[in-house]
């Protein structure tokens, strides 16, 4: 089943399976998901995505990250299958070790904003027009979990 959300200049088509995007074939005690978020500010060429990491085990999970980036979005050109770097480059992460402790059922989120364009914008991910996929990857040093890919189009 495919659900389509339109942001005038930016259209998002989300494949929905069992109500959520889950980690593909991961034995990690956490689930990583990426979902479109309603955009209330920013204009018709703006979309936001929520990256979520949730403890799906019955135990406390301690996560350790080699930088300040704990979960990151990755963009893929659907035509070529190649990873796409947003205009202006990738993400800047402080080179410090960070931690998250998640109780059973606990979670944390990160919200990213995508805008259509050709010039870099501070605090935004800028992509030129095209068909993309986005997935979220946990940057933990032990667990290698990522979400399924969410498809969207930048117009």
Secondary structure in CASP SS format (residue, H / E / C, confidence):
PFRMAT SS
TARGET T0000
AUTHOR 0000-0000-0000
METHOD secondary structure of the structure
MODEL  1
X C 1.00
X E 1.00
X E 1.00
X E 1.00
X E 1.00
X E 1.00
X E 1.00
X C 1.00
X C 1.00
X E 1.00
X E 1.00
X E 1.00
X E 1.00
X E 1.00
X E 1.00
X C 1.00
X C 1.00
X C 1.00
X C 1.00
X C 1.00
X C 1.00
X C 1.00
X C 1.00
X C 1.00
X C 1.00
X C 1.00
X C 1.00
X C 1.00
X C 1.00
X E 1.00
X E 1.00
X E 1.00
X E 1.00
X E 1.00
X E 1.00
X E 1.00
X E 1.00
X C 1.00
X C 1.00
X C 1.00
X C 1.00
X C 1.00
X C 1.00
X C 1.00
X C 1.00
X E 1.00
X E 1.00
X E 1.00
X E 1.00
X E 1.00
X E 1.00
X E 1.00
X E 1.00
X E 1.00
X E 1.00
X C 1.00
X C 1.00
X C 1.00
X C 1.00
X C 1.00
X E 1.00
X E 1.00
X E 1.00
X E 1.00
X E 1.00
X C 1.00
X C 1.00
X C 1.00
X C 1.00
X C 1.00
X E 1.00
X E 1.00
X E 1.00
X E 1.00
X E 1.00
X E 1.00
X E 1.00
X C 1.00
X C 1.00
X C 1.00
X C 1.00
X C 1.00
X E 1.00
X E 1.00
X C 1.00
X C 1.00
X C 1.00
X C 1.00
X C 1.00
X C 1.00
X C 1.00
X C 1.00
X C 1.00
X C 1.00
X C 1.00
X C 1.00
X C 1.00
X E 1.00
X E 1.00
X E 1.00
X E 1.00
X E 1.00
X C 1.00
X C 1.00
X C 1.00
X C 1.00
X E 1.00
X E 1.00
X E 1.00
X E 1.00
X E 1.00
X E 1.00
X E 1.00
X E 1.00
X E 1.00
X E 1.00
X C 1.00
X C 1.00
X C 1.00
X C 1.00
X C 1.00
X C 1.00
X C 1.00
X C 1.00
X E 1.00
X E 1.00
X E 1.00
X C 1.00
X C 1.00
X E 1.00
X E 1.00
X E 1.00
X E 1.00
X E 1.00
X E 1.00
X E 1.00
X E 1.00
X E 1.00
X C 1.00
X E 1.00
X C 1.00
X C 1.00
X C 1.00
X C 1.00
X C 1.00
X E 1.00
X C 1.00
X C 1.00
X C 1.00
X E 1.00
X E 1.00
X E 1.00
X E 1.00
X E 1.00
X C 1.00
END
